[in-house]
Amino acid sequence: MMLIPAHHFRDIERKPTYLQPEKCIPPPHPRPAGTMWFIRDGCGIACAIVTWFLVLYAEFVVLFVMLIPSRDYVYSVINGLVFNLLAFLALASHCRAMLTDPGAVPKGNATKEFIESLQLKPGQVVYKCPKCCSIKPDRAHHCSVCKRCIRKMDHHCPWVNNCVGENNQKYFVLFTMYIALISLHALIMVGFHFLHCFEEDWTNLLQAYGLTREETAEARISLHEIKQPLKVSSTECSSFSPPTTVILLILLCFEGLLFLIFTSVMFGTQVHSICTDETGIERLQRKKQRRERRGSWKSVKETFGGDFSLNWFNPFSGPRHPKPLSDRDWVRQVSSVSDTENTETTTTTTEEPSEEPKNEDFVEVVDE
């Protein structure tokens, strides 16, 4: 007796166009090597534009509201360099995550000729995606937005307008890390700015009347009782009017707090996925995969490109280039077919003794 998985197909998978390998033909114009990867999705493009706008807004407030008007030259230079460096790395990581092929499986390669060229042995199966007509390697999943099967697909992120997969997970991790850092840095600078301005405005207010804080406390003079007009400069803390300055800083606080929480959670989730060698989709499906998982440190090194170095934090340094898929990467053994996308059940069949010789050339093509 042997256990044979029975697959459940959706309606689209029942169409002969998707079930017959001879119907799968390669795309008429294959994408040339080195072509820039870009997903033409309206929602993703809008989210990417909003991301850049929010980062540039933070740049504007930090530079023109807090740092440039400040009279502390050293404070402005140091914080300006740090913030701009982090913002540049964040936007560079965003571009790399958005424009890097996440690990797309060649489209339309589930042809009869290609399957025959694999020379499958008895007990081996290949999985064919009925949507993009591609043979799916292990741990590949189909993305309905990218319309491709992606190797080690974690999820599709609209903020980078791309899937997070095998080839661009490093850039996505760096993007979330740098956004969290600039959000935290902006919140700290806003806090210091408010404290500094309140203290400086109070000191200038007392100096306008020729009093010190100690003299005011001893005499218990109420400033509301003094009738002479104030002549305190409003450009001590900002080149904008006080109401405009307050509004800009409050909006920056709201943006920084929101993105600090969001990106910190995403960063922690991605690091956990890398260390456990388990993608987000695999974790949500909660399937006990019969595969040997890599060690956490080995998985981290493969994601970030080798042993620990400053290149781990460099968005212009790519991860360790994955090996090209070999013939055995397309093939799976029958014993490991439990790792599939769709819900599966098992049925029991009995092998009846037969005098006819078994067909040793039999192979199975499974639609997944």
Stockholm file with secondary structure:
# STOCKHOLM 1.0

chainA/1-368         MMLIPAHHFRDIERKPTYLQPEKCIPPPHPRPAGTMWFIRDGCGIACAIVTWFLVLYAEFVVLFVMLIPSRDYVYSVINGLVFNLLAFLALASHCRAMLTDPGAVPKGNATKEFIESLQLKPGQVVYKCPKCCSIKPDRAHHCSVCKRCIRKMDHHCPWVNNCVGENNQKYFVLFTMYIALISLHALIMVGFHFLHCFEEDWTNLLQAYGLTREETAEARISLHEIKQPLKVSSTECSSFSPPTTVILLILLCFEGLLFLIFTSVMFGTQVHSICTDETGIERLQRKKQRRERRGSWKSVKETFGGDFSLNWFNPFSGPRHPKPLSDRDWVRQVSSVSDTENTETTTTTTEEPSEEPKNEDFVEVVDE
#=GR chainA/1-368 SS CEEEEEECCCGGGGSHHHHCGGGCCCCSSCCCTTCCCCCCCHHHHHHHHHHHHHHHHHHHIIIIIIITTCSCHHHHHHHHHHHHHHHHHHHHHHHHHHHSCCCBCCTTCCCHHHHHHTCCCTTEEEEEETTTTEEECTTEEEETTTTEEEETCCEEETTTTEEECTTTHHHHHHHHHHHHHHHHHHHHHHHHHHHHHHHHHHHHHHHHTTCCHHHHHHHTCCGGGCCSCCCCCTTSSCSSCHHHHHHHHHHHHHHHHHHHHHHHHHHHHHHHHHHHTCCHHHHHHTCCCCSCCCCHHHHHHHHHTSSSSGGGGCTTSCCCCCCCCCGGGSCEEGGGTTCCSSCEEEEEECCCCCSSCCCTTCCEEEEC
#=GC SS_cons         CEEEEEECCCGGGGSHHHHCGGGCCCCSSCCCTTCCCCCCCHHHHHHHHHHHHHHHHHHHIIIIIIITTCSCHHHHHHHHHHHHHHHHHHHHHHHHHHHSCCCBCCTTCCCHHHHHHTCCCTTEEEEEETTTTEEECTTEEEETTTTEEEETCCEEETTTTEEECTTTHHHHHHHHHHHHHHHHHHHHHHHHHHHHHHHHHHHHHHHHTTCCHHHHHHHTCCGGGCCSCCCCCTTSSCSSCHHHHHHHHHHHHHHHHHHHHHHHHHHHHHHHHHHHTCCHHHHHHTCCCCSCCCCHHHHHHHHHTSSSSGGGGCTTSCCCCCCCCCGGGSCEEGGGTTCCSSCEEEEEECCCCCSSCCCTTCCEEEEC
//
